Amino acid sequence: MTEFGVLGDSTEWQKDFERRLRASYAAAGLHSAAAERMFEDASAGIGDWTVAEIKDGGTRVGHVAVAVTEDGKDALAGRLGDLHIEAPHAGRGHERAARDWAEAWCARRGAHRLDIRLARPDDGLFDDYGVRGQLRTRRVISPPEPLDGVTARPMTPAEYPEWVTAEKAAYVVDIVRSGAMGQEEAVRKSDRDFAKLLPEGLATPDTTILVLEAAGERIGTGWLKHGYLPGVTYGYSLFIQEQHRGRGYGRAAMVAGEQATLAAGDSMLMFTVWGGNEVAMNLYTSAGYRVVEESRSLGLPRKAA
């Protein structure tokens, strides 16, 4: 029988959790400085997590860590920060029992949703949680060959207003489609994020905004932030206009991003793919971009099957 006991002192668990989390980022190919920054973000607020020891017949088999925090006005969200069953005890039902315990613990405290960040495959334990997004990355060692006939140039000031308006609207659509937020909340988030990320528009430091062209015709755009993590460029957007899709231009946009990454002195390119965008997920997979972590969530209380 699986039993749970909340720990008064979680020091031992925390040391093991930090070791496992750092190892997962290293396994994804991130170098040490970038992995450390990722670790700091993922473990933020760890001192406020509630950690329970999982036992079976008096023997410790693992740990589960949870927290409940504010999620907008008059709403709470739960976080499943860790669920770890030691290898000798895996596959005996403790994983599902721990997941159910975490859901119930958060629901009792008023959480309307439970979020989880997966840094490795979970053997189907969270298959019924909606995918909110994936963080993907690829090491760029040498300049990739551009697709024949496709060029990339810096965006002009005259092109910027129309582009930023379209990007903000597309960002809202992605957020709502992923299920992370409703329309109004997503619009507010879009306004806040763009004001923070592009405070000086095209002149924002360490920022590249590209226009992609083929045969003299504009086919898409790209938006990159260099030094997002040490040695890592982050791609906020790579967009191909609908009428030009299906011709390999998506990969051409990624090549342009990889070239800009190397030109800025970084050696890795990273993207977030929102849940529900299977086309982009398939494109990144085919181009060799590995999943660093995946965000999922489930509405609480869990609906009866």
C-alpha positions as CSV (number, residue, x, y, z in Angstrom):
1,M,0.0,0.0,0.0
2,T,1.3,3.4,-1.0
3,E,1.5,5.9,2.0
4,F,2.4,9.6,2.1
5,G,3.9,11.6,4.9
6,V,4.7,15.3,4.6
7,L,8.4,16.0,5.6
8,G,9.3,18.6,8.2
9,D,12.9,18.7,6.8
10,S,13.2,18.2,3.1
11,T,17.0,18.9,2.8
12,E,17.9,15.3,1.7
13,W,15.2,15.4,-1.0
14,Q,16.2,18.8,-2.2
15,K,19.8,17.7,-2.8
16,D,18.7,14.7,-4.8
17,F,16.1,16.7,-6.8
18,E,18.7,19.4,-7.7
19,R,21.1,16.6,-8.8
20,R,18.5,15.0,-11.0
21,L,17.3,18.3,-12.5
22,R,20.8,19.4,-13.4
23,A,21.5,16.0,-14.9
24,S,18.3,16.2,-17.1
25,Y,19.4,19.5,-18.6
26,A,22.9,18.2,-19.2
27,A,21.5,15.2,-21.0
28,A,19.5,17.5,-23.2
29,G,22.8,18.9,-24.5
30,L,22.9,22.2,-22.6
31,H,26.3,23.3,-21.5
32,S,26.9,23.9,-17.8
33,A,26.2,27.7,-17.7
34,A,23.0,27.4,-19.6
35,A,21.9,24.4,-17.7
36,E,22.5,26.3,-14.4
37,R,20.3,29.1,-15.6
38,M,17.5,26.7,-16.6
39,F,17.9,25.0,-13.2
40,E,17.5,28.3,-11.3
41,D,14.2,29.0,-13.2
42,A,12.8,25.5,-12.7
43,S,13.6,25.4,-9.0
44,A,12.3,28.9,-8.2
45,G,10.4,28.9,-5.0
46,I,11.5,25.4,-4.0
47,G,11.7,26.5,-0.4
48,D,7.9,26.9,-0.4
49,W,7.1,23.5,-1.9
50,T,5.4,20.8,0.3
51,V,7.4,17.6,0.1
52,A,5.9,14.2,1.0
53,E,7.8,11.0,1.5
54,I,6.3,8.0,-0.3
55,K,6.4,4.7,1.5
56,D,5.4,1.1,0.9
57,G,5.1,-1.0,4.0
58,G,7.4,1.3,5.9
59,T,10.0,1.4,3.2
60,R,10.7,4.7,1.5
61,V,10.2,4.4,-2.3
62,G,10.3,8.1,-3.4
63,H,9.1,11.7,-3.0
64,V,6.4,14.0,-4.4
65,A,6.6,17.8,-4.2
66,V,3.7,20.2,-4.7
67,A,2.8,23.9,-4.3
68,V,-0.2,26.2,-4.8
69,T,0.2,29.8,-5.9
70,E,-1.9,32.6,-7.2
71,D,-2.8,32.4,-10.9
72,G,-4.3,35.7,-11.8
73,K,-7.2,37.4,-10.1
74,D,-9.1,35.3,-7.5
75,A,-7.6,32.0,-8.8
76,L,-5.1,29.5,-7.6
77,A,-3.0,27.0,-9.6
78,G,-1.1,23.9,-8.3
79,R,2.3,22.8,-9.3
80,L,3.7,19.3,-9.3
81,G,7.3,20.1,-8.8
82,D,8.7,16.6,-8.5
83,L,7.4,13.0,-8.6
84,H,10.2,10.5,-8.2
85,I,10.0,6.8,-7.5
86,E,13.3,5.1,-6.9
87,A,14.3,2.6,-9.6
88,P,13.8,-0.7,-7.5
89,H,10.2,0.3,-6.7
90,A,9.2,1.7,-10.1
91,G,6.3,0.3,-12.0
92,R,4.3,-0.9,-9.0
93,G,1.6,1.7,-9.0
94,H,3.4,4.2,-6.7
95,E,3.7,6.7,-9.6
96,R,-0.1,6.9,-10.2
97,A,-0.8,7.0,-6.5
98,A,1.6,9.9,-6.1
99,R,0.0,11.7,-9.0
100,D,-3.5,11.3,-7.5
101,W,-2.3,12.4,-4.1
102,A,-0.8,15.6,-5.6
103,E,-4.0,16.4,-7.5
104,A,-6.1,15.9,-4.4
105,W,-3.7,17.9,-2.2
106,C,-3.9,20.9,-4.6
107,A,-7.6,20.6,-5.2
108,R,-8.3,20.7,-1.5
109,R,-6.4,24.0,-1.3
110,G,-8.5,25.6,-4.0
111,A,-6.4,25.1,-7.1
112,H,-8.3,25.0,-10.3
113,R,-5.4,23.6,-12.3
114,L,-2.3,21.4,-11.8
115,D,0.8,22.2,-13.8
116,I,3.8,20.1,-14.4
117,R,7.2,20.4,-16.2
118,L,8.5,17.2,-17.6
119,A,12.2,16.9,-18.2
120,R,12.1,13.3,-19.4
121,P,9.6,10.7,-20.7
122,D,6.9,9.8,-18.1
123,D,5.8,6.4,-19.4
124,G,2.3,7.7,-20.0
125,L,1.5,8.8,-16.5
126,F,0.5,12.3,-17.6
127,D,-1.0,11.4,-21.0
128,D,-4.3,12.9,-20.1
129,Y,-2.7,16.2,-19.1
130,G,-2.9,18.8,-21.9
131,V,0.4,19.7,-23.5
132,R,0.9,23.5,-23.0
133,G,4.3,23.8,-24.7
134,Q,7.6,22.2,-25.4
135,L,11.1,23.8,-25.0
136,R,13.3,22.5,-27.8
137,T,17.0,23.1,-28.6
138,R,19.7,22.2,-31.0
139,R,23.5,22.8,-31.0
140,V,24.7,24.7,-34.0
141,I,28.3,23.9,-34.8
142,S,28.8,25.1,-38.3
143,P,26.9,27.5,-40.6
144,P,24.1,25.6,-42.3
145,E,23.6,25.8,-46.0
146,P,20.7,28.1,-46.9
147,L,17.8,26.8,-49.0
148,D,18.3,27.7,-52.6
149,G,16.5,30.9,-53.5
150,V,15.7,32.0,-49.9
151,T,17.4,35.0,-48.4
152,A,17.1,36.7,-45.0
153,R,17.6,40.4,-44.4
154,P,17.1,42.8,-41.4
155,M,13.5,44.2,-41.0
156,T,13.2,47.9,-41.8
157,P,11.6,50.5,-39.5
158,A,8.7,50.9,-41.9
159,E,7.9,47.1,-41.7
160,Y,8.1,46.9,-37.9
161,P,4.6,48.3,-36.8
162,E,2.6,45.9,-38.9
163,W,4.8,43.0,-37.9
164,V,4.7,43.6,-34.2
165,T,0.9,44.0,-34.3
166,A,0.6,40.6,-36.1
167,E,3.0,38.9,-33.8
168,K,1.1,40.1,-30.7
169,A,-2.1,38.7,-32.2
170,A,-0.5,35.4,-33.1
171,Y,0.9,35.1,-29.6
172,V,-2.6,35.5,-28.1
173,V,-3.9,32.8,-30.5
174,D,-1.1,30.4,-29.4
175,I,-1.8,30.9,-25.7
176,V,-5.5,30.4,-26.0
177,R,-5.1,27.4,-28.3
178,S,-2.7,25.7,-25.8
179,G,-5.4,26.1,-23.1
180,A,-3.1,28.0,-20.8
181,M,-5.4,31.2,-20.6
182,G,-8.6,32.7,-21.8
183,Q,-8.7,35.4,-24.5
184,E,-8.7,38.5,-22.3
185,E,-6.0,37.3,-20.0
186,A,-3.9,36.2,-23.0
187,V,-4.2,39.7,-24.5
188,R,-3.0,41.3,-21.3
189,K,-0.1,38.8,-21.2
190,S,0.8,39.6,-24.8
191,D,0.9,43.3,-24.1
192,R,3.1,42.9,-21.0
193,D,5.5,40.4,-22.7
194,F,6.1,42.5,-25.8
195,A,6.6,45.6,-23.8
196,K,9.3,43.8,-21.8
197,L,10.9,41.9,-24.7
198,L,11.0,44.7,-27.3
199,P,11.3,48.0,-25.3
200,E,13.2,49.7,-28.0
201,G,11.6,48.0,-31.0
202,L,14.1,47.1,-33.7
203,A,16.9,48.7,-31.7
204,T,16.4,46.4,-28.7
205,P,19.9,45.1,-27.8
206,D,20.8,41.5,-28.7
207,T,17.8,41.2,-30.9
208,T,17.6,40.1,-34.5
209,I,14.3,40.5,-36.5
210,L,14.5,39.1,-40.0
211,V,12.5,39.2,-43.2
212,L,12.6,36.1,-45.3
213,E,12.3,36.4,-49.1
214,A,12.1,34.1,-52.1
215,A,12.2,35.3,-55.7
216,G,12.0,38.9,-54.4
217,E,8.8,38.1,-52.5
218,R,8.4,38.3,-48.7
219,I,7.5,34.8,-47.4
220,G,8.0,35.1,-43.7
221,T,9.8,36.6,-40.6
222,G,12.0,35.6,-37.7
223,W,12.6,37.1,-34.3
224,L,15.6,36.0,-32.2
225,K,17.1,37.0,-28.8
226,H,20.8,36.4,-28.5
227,G,22.4,35.5,-25.1
228,Y,19.0,34.4,-23.8
229,L,21.0,31.9,-21.8
230,P,24.8,31.8,-21.8
231,G,25.7,30.7,-25.4
232,V,22.0,30.2,-26.3
233,T,19.9,32.2,-28.8
234,Y,16.1,32.0,-28.3
235,G,13.7,32.1,-31.2
236,Y,10.6,33.9,-30.2
237,S,9.1,33.5,-33.6
238,L,9.7,32.0,-37.0
239,F,6.8,32.6,-39.3
240,I,6.0,31.5,-42.8
241,Q,3.0,33.1,-44.5
242,E,0.2,30.7,-45.1
243,Q,0.3,30.9,-48.9
244,H,4.0,29.9,-48.9
245,R,3.7,26.9,-46.6
246,G,4.5,23.4,-47.6
247,R,7.5,24.3,-49.7
248,G,10.2,23.7,-47.2
249,Y,10.4,27.4,-46.1
250,G,9.8,26.5,-42.5
251,R,13.2,24.7,-42.5
252,A,14.7,27.7,-44.4
253,A,13.5,30.0,-41.6
254,M,15.2,27.8,-39.0
255,V,18.4,27.8,-41.1
256,A,18.3,31.6,-41.1
257,G,17.9,31.5,-37.3
258,E,20.8,29.1,-37.0
259,Q,23.0,31.4,-39.1
260,A,22.1,34.4,-36.9
261,T,22.8,32.4,-33.8
262,L,26.4,31.7,-34.9
263,A,26.9,35.3,-36.1
264,A,25.9,36.5,-32.6
265,G,28.5,34.2,-31.0
266,D,26.0,31.7,-29.6
267,S,26.2,28.0,-30.2
268,M,22.7,26.8,-29.5
269,L,19.2,27.8,-30.8
270,M,16.2,27.3,-28.6
271,F,12.4,27.5,-29.3
272,T,9.2,27.1,-27.4
273,V,6.4,25.2,-29.3
274,W,2.9,25.8,-28.0
275,G,0.6,22.9,-27.4
276,G,-1.7,22.1,-30.3
277,N,0.9,23.1,-32.9
278,E,1.7,19.7,-34.1
279,V,3.0,21.0,-37.5
280,A,5.8,23.0,-35.7
281,M,6.5,20.1,-33.4
282,N,7.0,17.7,-36.3
283,L,9.2,20.3,-38.1
284,Y,11.5,20.7,-35.1
285,T,11.7,17.0,-34.6
286,S,12.7,16.4,-38.2
287,A,15.4,19.2,-37.9
288,G,17.0,17.6,-34.9
289,Y,15.6,19.8,-32.1
290,R,15.4,17.9,-28.8
291,V,12.8,18.4,-26.2
292,V,14.5,20.0,-23.1
293,E,11.2,20.0,-21.1
294,E,7.5,19.8,-21.7
295,S,4.8,21.7,-19.8
296,R,1.4,20.0,-19.2
297,S,-1.6,20.8,-17.1
298,L,-4.9,19.3,-15.9
299,G,-8.1,21.0,-14.7
300,L,-9.0,20.4,-11.1
301,P,-10.8,18.6,-9.7
302,R,-10.2,15.7,-12.1
303,K,-13.3,14.7,-13.9
304,A,-14.5,11.2,-13.4
305,A,-13.6,8.8,-16.2
